Amino acid sequence: MHNCAKAVDLSQELTDWFHCPMGQTLQRLEGDRLADVLSKLYGPVAVQIGRYGDADFLQASLAATRIVLEYPSWGGGHNEVGVRAQPDALPFDTKSIHVAVLPHTLDFADDPHGVLREVDRVLMPEGHVVIIGFNPLSLWGIRKWMRLPVVGRRQQVPWCGQFLRLARIKDWLALLDFETIAGNMLYYRPPVGNAVLYEKLRFLEPAGDRWWPMLAAVYILVAKKRELGMTPIRPEWKTKNAVVRPLAEPVARGVRHAQG
């Protein structure tokens, strides 16, 4: 379980952090990688479970219906549809969703395994879940466990999150009969708030991809829900490095924002 503030305070703190330069850079990089991932996952209904900052990661999805679900107990104000739910009690029918995206959802969930069980319930057979999480085996993980202050600013988030090990997530998915089909590691610079030093460390991004990929700050994991008797079809995955760029403006058509 995470050690963060109460729900409403946590929502505001996470939003503030993802608006700071370091948080914005991370979110843009995540968006770039996810755009490549989601463009290969097919199905008419996609849902993003949770949103921190302004990220709507479903913009690159091919789904006709795209739902961004937020938590009402966290305050917020992004949504217009009065649907209320928590990530471990989703307001969707069983086997009704084709793609589920969890952007750091497990990092800040009270019951991350319960969230995955609920995702398993709502996903169609052969549906996909995409999980973004903070890697504890990284410079960011060291920062969390040593509780060192970020240069220039003391913050409670995201260091209060759980930072679940990638192997643990894979074990949980395997217990639910998911097959891990792709993975991505990103963001190798340490969590520093000094802009000049941050720019000087830019060389760590290409170097990390080549020499120490498992020490990245963030992982992206793609898994498919197995169904007995069906022959799996694997999408083609690119391996090229992502380029940090601003997220596109939200696409209005086909996108629903649901308070969860």
C-alpha positions in Angstrom: 0.0 0.0 0.0 1.2 3.5 -0.8 2.3 6.0 1.9 0.7 9.1 0.2 -1.7 11.7 1.5 -5.4 11.3 1.6 -7.2 10.9 -1.7 -8.1 14.6 -2.5 -4.7 15.9 -1.4 -2.9 13.2 -3.4 -4.8 14.1 -6.5 -3.7 17.7 -6.3 -0.1 16.8 -5.4 0.2 14.4 -8.3 -1.4 17.0 -10.7 1.1 19.6 -9.5 4.0 17.3 -9.8 3.1 16.3 -13.4 3.0 20.0 -14.2 6.5 20.7 -13.0 9.3 20.5 -15.7 10.5 17.0 -14.6 6.9 15.6 -14.5 6.0 17.2 -17.9 9.1 15.7 -19.5 8.3 12.3 -18.1 4.7 12.5 -19.2 5.6 13.5 -22.7 8.0 10.6 -23.1 5.4 8.2 -21.8 2.9 9.7 -24.3 5.3 9.2 -27.1 6.0 5.5 -26.3 2.3 4.8 -25.7 1.3 6.3 -29.0 3.4 3.6 -30.7 2.0 0.9 -28.5 -1.6 1.9 -28.8 -1.5 2.2 -32.6 -1.0 -1.6 -32.7 -3.8 -2.6 -30.3 -7.1 -3.1 -32.0 -10.7 -3.1 -30.6 -13.7 -0.8 -30.5 -13.5 0.1 -26.8 -10.5 1.4 -24.9 -10.3 2.8 -21.3 -7.7 4.7 -19.4 -8.0 4.0 -15.7 -6.9 7.1 -13.8 -5.3 10.3 -15.0 -2.6 12.4 -13.4 -1.8 15.8 -14.8 -3.4 16.5 -18.1 -2.5 13.3 -19.9 -5.1 11.6 -22.1 -3.0 8.7 -23.4 -5.9 7.3 -25.6 -5.4 9.9 -28.3 -3.4 7.5 -30.4 -5.8 4.6 -29.8 -7.6 3.1 -32.8 -10.7 2.5 -30.6 -14.0 4.1 -31.7 -14.9 4.6 -28.0 -12.3 5.9 -25.7 -13.1 6.5 -22.0 -10.8 8.3 -19.5 -11.9 7.3 -16.1 -11.1 9.4 -13.0 -11.8 9.0 -9.3 -14.4 11.3 -7.8 -12.9 11.0 -4.3 -9.7 12.6 -5.7 -11.5 15.8 -6.5 -10.2 16.8 -10.0 -12.7 18.4 -12.3 -11.7 17.1 -15.7 -14.9 15.1 -16.2 -18.4 16.0 -17.3 -20.1 12.5 -17.0 -21.3 11.7 -13.5 -20.1 8.0 -13.4 -18.5 7.2 -10.1 -16.1 4.2 -9.5 -12.8 3.2 -8.0 -10.2 1.3 -10.1 -11.0 -1.9 -8.3 -14.7 -1.6 -8.9 -15.0 -0.5 -12.6 -18.4 0.5 -14.0 -18.2 -1.7 -17.0 -19.8 -5.0 -18.0 -17.7 -8.2 -17.8 -15.7 -8.8 -21.0 -16.7 -5.4 -22.5 -13.3 -3.6 -22.9 -10.7 -4.3 -25.5 -7.8 -2.2 -24.3 -7.1 -1.0 -20.8 -4.4 1.6 -20.0 -3.1 2.0 -16.4 -0.9 5.1 -16.2 0.8 4.7 -12.8 -2.6 3.5 -11.5 -1.0 0.6 -9.6 1.7 2.8 -8.1 -1.0 4.7 -6.2 -3.7 2.1 -5.7 -4.7 0.9 -2.3 -5.0 -2.7 -3.7 -3.0 -3.0 -6.9 -3.7 -6.7 -7.3 -7.4 -6.0 -6.9 -7.2 -3.5 -9.7 -5.6 -6.1 -12.0 -8.4 -8.6 -11.0 -11.0 -6.0 -12.0 -9.2 -5.3 -15.3 -9.2 -9.0 -16.0 -13.0 -9.1 -15.4 -13.8 -6.3 -17.8 -11.4 -7.2 -20.6 -12.5 -9.2 -23.6 -10.7 -12.5 -24.4 -7.5 -11.6 -26.2 -7.9 -8.0 -24.9 -4.8 -6.0 -23.8 -3.7 -4.2 -20.7 -1.0 -1.6 -20.8 0.7 -0.8 -17.5 3.0 2.2 -16.8 4.8 2.1 -13.5 7.8 3.5 -11.6 10.8 1.1 -11.5 12.2 0.6 -8.0 15.5 -0.7 -9.4 16.5 2.8 -10.7 17.9 6.1 -9.6 14.4 7.1 -9.0 13.9 4.0 -6.8 17.0 4.9 -4.8 15.6 8.5 -4.4 12.4 6.9 -3.0 14.0 4.6 -0.5 16.6 7.1 0.7 14.0 9.8 1.0 16.3 12.4 -0.4 14.8 15.8 -1.3 14.6 16.8 -4.9 17.0 19.7 -5.7 15.3 23.0 -5.1 12.0 21.6 -4.0 10.7 19.1 -1.4 7.8 17.0 -2.7 5.7 14.1 -1.3 4.9 12.6 -4.7 5.6 10.5 -6.7 8.0 9.1 -4.1 5.1 8.1 -1.8 3.9 5.6 -4.4 4.6 1.9 -4.3 7.1 1.5 -7.1 6.2 -2.1 -7.8 8.8 -4.4 -9.2 8.3 -5.4 -12.8 8.8 -9.1 -11.9 6.0 -8.7 -9.3 3.6 -7.3 -11.9 4.4 -10.1 -14.3 3.7 -12.7 -11.6 0.3 -11.1 -10.9 -0.5 -11.1 -14.6 0.5 -14.7 -15.0 -1.7 -15.7 -12.1 -4.6 -14.1 -13.9 -3.6 -16.0 -17.1 -2.2 -13.0 -19.0 0.6 -13.3 -21.4 3.3 -10.6 -21.4 3.9 -9.7 -25.0 5.9 -6.5 -25.0 7.9 -4.2 -22.6 9.5 -0.8 -22.7 11.9 1.0 -20.4 12.3 4.8 -20.4 13.7 7.8 -18.6 17.3 7.4 -17.3 18.1 10.8 -15.9 18.1 11.1 -12.1 15.3 13.1 -10.4 17.0 16.5 -10.2 15.2 19.8 -10.2 18.1 21.9 -11.4 17.3 22.8 -15.1 21.0 23.3 -16.1 22.1 20.0 -14.6 19.1 18.3 -16.0 20.1 19.3 -19.5 23.7 18.3 -19.0 22.4 14.8 -18.2 20.5 14.4 -21.5 23.2 12.0 -22.8 21.9 9.4 -20.3 18.8 8.8 -22.4 20.4 7.1 -25.4 23.2 5.6 -23.2 20.6 4.0 -20.9 18.6 2.5 -23.8 21.8 0.8 -25.0 23.8 -0.1 -21.8 21.4 -0.3 -18.8 17.8 -0.5 -20.0 16.6 -2.3 -16.8 17.6 0.7 -14.7 15.2 3.1 -16.3 12.8 5.1 -14.1 9.7 3.9 -15.8 8.5 0.7 -17.4 5.7 0.1 -19.8 4.3 -3.4 -19.9 1.8 -4.9 -22.5 0.0 -8.1 -21.7 -2.8 -10.0 -23.4 -5.7 -11.8 -21.8 -5.4 -15.5 -22.8 -8.4 -17.5 -23.9 -8.1 -21.3 -24.2 -8.6 -22.6 -27.7 -7.7 -19.4 -29.5 -4.6 -18.9 -31.5 -2.8 -15.7 -30.4 -2.0 -13.0 -32.9 1.0 -10.9 -32.0 1.2 -7.3 -33.2 4.4 -6.0 -34.7 6.4 -3.9 -32.3 8.9 -1.2 -33.1 12.1 -1.1 -31.0 13.3 2.4 -32.0 13.9 4.9 -29.3 11.2 7.4 -28.6 11.6 11.1 -29.2 10.4 13.5 -26.5 7.7 15.8 -28.0 4.6 17.6 -26.7 1.4 15.6 -26.4 -1.2 16.3 -29.1 -4.3 18.2 -28.3 -7.2 16.0 -27.1 -9.5 14.5 -29.8 -13.1 15.3 -29.0 -14.9 12.7 -31.1 -15.2 9.3 -29.6 -13.7 10.3 -26.3 -15.6 10.2 -23.0 -14.4 11.3 -19.7 -16.0 9.3 -16.8 -15.5 10.1 -13.2 -14.6 6.9 -11.4 
